[in-house]
Amino acid sequence: MRAEPLAPYVQSFFRDFLVAQRNASPNTVLGYRDALKLLLIFAADRARRAVTDLRVDDVDPDTVLAFLDHLERDRGCGAATRNARLAAIKTFFRHVARQEPTVVDLCRRVVDIPAKKHEVRLPTYLELDELDGVLSRVERTTPLGRRDYALLWLMYDTGARVSEIVNLNVCAVRLEAPEQVRLLGKGRKERVCPISTETAKLLRACIDERGVPLDADVPLFVNRLGARLTRAGIARRIRRHAGVAAGAMATLAGRRVSPHTFRHTTAMHLLQSGVDLRVIAAILGHASMLTTHHYTRIDLAMKRKALEKVAASKPAVDKPERPVWHREPGLIEWLDRFGKKGNVMQPPPPSS
């Protein structure tokens, strides 16, 4: 195997494969970028050379395995994050194998690295009183507080992913009846979600306060500097408001409330209200119904009500009848005699 430089394959992977061939979304490209960036820095340190001087054989299976251990041991990543990084690395090495036949064996050994099994945690969500506790404690006397209040209500109304909220522009929101928002989800799949009249009023007030036209192609949510609000920024604001609410609600103490918690909360409240799973899947933008079915596993209240409904529908049961072998002593006696020496097999006497 020749000492093939790695840099050209990294560039062609992003420029030609992800963008030109797959037309990957910006979020997908960023996910691959972060995974490969971490891997290249780790491999360069391990090989004691600059990232630009790395060769393909510097990122062999042993290096990839060491990198995955580094993610868990030194960076505190869980198994799910480890597997996500590994999936991105495998996609990259499949691309390298298509481009350069001389390194196919190395690429195959990287692609054959198995994902790590891990416990799948059930999603957590907020009960109605907990949701109200978080929302009611958002300070709305400042522009940032009013922005946060509208943001949280929009996240709850739509169950949107935080990346979908971040990428929203003002022109994607309809504030007249029927109020709705146009979201761009995974795989560039667009969907329209209805929002409440109250949420539409909150959004209109925030937009008017900024002096932005309703058809403007500008970010819907911005930070104090006027730049688009980031995923990390939204996560920080949610943690802050949940922390304030935890001071008055014991059930929120020690809880990790994230943007995805609001998404799970929307799904669970829809399910508890009797909304069909197919409708919930459409609202959340799930590509597979299997993802939506996970929510049916976690609601103890719904399970309890289902069991109570089954119990209530059962007919009244009297004392069970005695089994036939107890009602017919002749049969038991016949069985006792059967097989004894000299016994002639005769039918038992008929029951009365």
N, C-alpha and C positions, 0 to 999 in steps of 0.2 A: 504494500500500500504506500503510495507516495505521500509526502508530507503536504497535504492539501491545505492551503490557507482557509481559515474559517470565515473571515469577514465577507467575501463575496456571496457566500450562501446565506448569511444573515440578511444582507441587503436584498438579495433576490427573493428571499422568503417574504419579507414585508412588502416590497415594491411590486413584485410580479405575482406572487402566489396569493397573499392575503388581499391585496387591494385590487389588482388587475383581474385575477382569475376568480376569486371567491367573492369579491365585492363586500368584504367583511365590514361590519359597522365599526365606528370609531371606538366604541367600548370594547369590542372583541380585539381590535388591534392593540389597544392599551393593555389588555389582559395578557396577550402574548408578549408584548414588549416588556412588561414587568417581570414575567417569568424568565425570559431569556437574559434580560439585563442582570438579574441576580445570579443566574447560572454562569454567565461569562465572567463576572467579577470574581466569583468563587474559583472558577477554573484557572483564571489568570494568576490569582494568589497561589494556588496549588502548584501551578507549573512554573512559577517565578518568572513570568514574562508579561509584557503589556497585553491588554485586551486586543489591540490591533494586530499583535503578532501571533495570536492563538492559531493553532492548526486543528484540523478536524480530530486528529488522534489525541489531542489534549483534552477532549471532552468525551472520553471513553466511558463504558458502563460503570467502571469503578468510580470515576469522578462524579458521574450523575448520582450514583447511590450515596456517595459521601455528601454531595450537595443536599440530597433529600434528608439525610440525617441532620445536617447542619440546620435546615429549616425548622425541624422539630426541636432539636436540642438547644440551639443558640438563638433562634428567632422566635421561639415559642409558638410556632404554627401547629395547628391540629392536623389530624390525618386527612381531613377533607381538603384543607388548603394544600397539603403535600400532594394529594392525588390530582388536584387541579393544575398545579405546577408541572407535575409529571405528564399530564395529558398534553399540555402545551409543548413540552420538550419532545414528546413522541411525534407530534405533528410536524415539528421542525425537522426532525431527523428523517421522517418519511420524505420530506421535500428534498433534503440533501441526497438521499439514496436515488431519487429520480434524476437528480442533476449529475451525479458522479458515480458511475458503476463501481469504481475501484474501492469505494468505502461502504459498499452495500452490507458487508458482513458486520462491520462495526455498528452501522445504523440499525441493523436487524436486532443485534444484541441489546441496544438501548430500547428499541420499541418493545422488546420482550420483557422488560422490567415490569413486574406485576404491581398493580395498585395495592395499597395497604387497606386491609379490612378494618372497619371501625364501626363503632356503635352509632346508629342513626338516631339523633336526638329528636324528640317530638317538638314541633314548633310551639313557642310560648306566645300568649296573647293577653290582652287586657280585658278584664271584665268591664261591664258597662260603668259601674261605679268608679273603677280605676281609671278608665278613659276620661270620665267626667272630672276626676280628681286632677289629672294632668292638664286638661284643657282649661279648667276653671282657674288654675293658678298661673296662667300665662299673663304677664303684666302687659296690658294693652294701652298704657298711657304714652308709649314711645313708638316711633315708626317701626323699629325692629321687633317690638313686641306684637304690634298689629300684623306685621309680616309673618311672624312665627305662628300666630293664631290662625291666619288664613292658610298657611302652609300645612299645618297639622290637620285642619279640617279637610283640605283637598286630598291629603294622603289617606285619610280615613274614608272619604267618599269614594275614592277610586281604587284603593288598594294597590296603588302604583308602586313599582320598584323605585328606589331612590334615584337611580340613574335616569329613569323616565321623567321624574320630577325635575331633576337638575337640567335636563335638556329642553324643558318646556319653554316655548316663547309665548309672548302675549297674544300673538295672532292665532295660536292654536286653541284658545279658550273662547267659547261662545257664552256670553253672559246674558243673552235674551232667551226667553223660552223657545224651545227646550234647551235649558242650560246644559252644556257638555264640554268635554275637553278631549282633544285629539292627542293620543299618546303614541310614541314610537318605541316599540318593545324590542325584545330579542329577535335577531335575524331580520331586522328592519321591518317587522310586522307592525302595521298600524292598526290601532283600534280606537273606537270612540266610547268614552265612558260618560254616563250622565252624572251631573252633580246637583246638589240641592240648591234651591233658591237662596237659602241663607249663605251657603258657601260662595255662590256667585256674587252676592252683595259684598262679602268680605274681600273677595278678589278685586272687584271693581273699585272699592275704596282704596285699596293699596295701589292699584294702577293709577287712579286719579291723583293720589297723593304724590306720586312720582312725576306726574304731568306727562304721561306716555299715552299716545293714541292707542285705541283698542286694536287696531290692525297693524301695529308695529311689530316688525320681525326682530324683537329684542328679548332678552331673558325675562321670564316672568318673575323670578325671584333673584334678587341681587343682594350682595353683602353691603356693609357700611361704606365701602369704597366705590360702589356702583358696578362691581364686576359680578359675573354670574356666580351664584351661590354653589359651592362644591358639595360633593357627597360627604366629605369629612366635616364641612361646616354644618350641614343639616344634622349629622349624627351628634355633633357637639351640642347643638341647641336642644335636641330631643333629650339627651342625657341631663342637661341642665334643668329643663322643665320637669322631668321625671324625678330628679333629685329634690327639687322644691316640693313636689307633691308627696314624696316619700316621708317628708317631715310630719305630715298630717295623716298619712295612710300607712298602717302597719304592713299591709299586704304588698306595698311597693318597696319596702325597705330591703335593700340588698339585691333588688331585681335589676337586671340589665335590660333596659328598654332602648331599642335601636330603631332605625327606620323600618327594618323588616318586621319588627314587632307590630307596627301599625298595619302592615300588609296582612299579617296573620290575623290581626284583630278584625279587620274588615271581612276576611273570609269566614271566620268563626261566627261573627254576628249575622252574616247573611245566611249561613247554614242553620243557625239557631232560629232564624226567622222563617225557616221553611223554604228558602229559595233553592231551586233545583241545582244540582251539582254542575250541570252543563252550563247554566247561566253564570254560576260563580266562576267556572273555568274561563268563560268568555270575558267576564269583567276583569279577571286577573291576568289574562293573556297567557294562560297555560297551554303549551303545545300538546300536552298529554293529559288525559283525564286521570291517569294514575297519580299525578301530582296533586290534583284536587282531592282525590279520595283520601289522602293522608289526613285531612282535617276531620274526617269522620272517626278517626282513632283516638282523638285527644279530648273530646268533650264529655266529661263524666256526667254532666247534668243530662245530656241527651241520651246517654246510655242508660242512666237510671230511669228516665221517663219511658224509654222503650221497654225496659224490663217490667215496669209497673203496668204499662199498657198490655203487655202479653199476659201478665198475671191476672189483670182484671177481665181479660177476654176468655180465660179458662172456665169451663163449666164447673159447677159445684161437684165435688167428688165425694161420694159416700165411702163408707168403709169398703175396701176392695173385697171382691168375692174370693172365696177360697179357691185355690188352684184345683184343677180337675182331679189331680191325684190325691187330694185331700177329701174331695167330695165322694170319691169312689173307692172305698176301702178294698173292694174286691180286686181292683187293679193292682194295688200295692201287694196284696197277699199273693196274687198270681205271679207278680214279678219276683217276690221272695222265694216262691216255690220253683220258679223257672231255673232250670239247670241242675236241680238236685237229682241225685241218683234215683232212677225209677220214675221220675216225674214225666207225665205225659202232657205235652203242650196242648192245653185246652184254653179256649177263650175265656176271659173273665166274665163273671155274671153281669148282665146289663144293669146299668144304674137305674134307680127308681126315679 
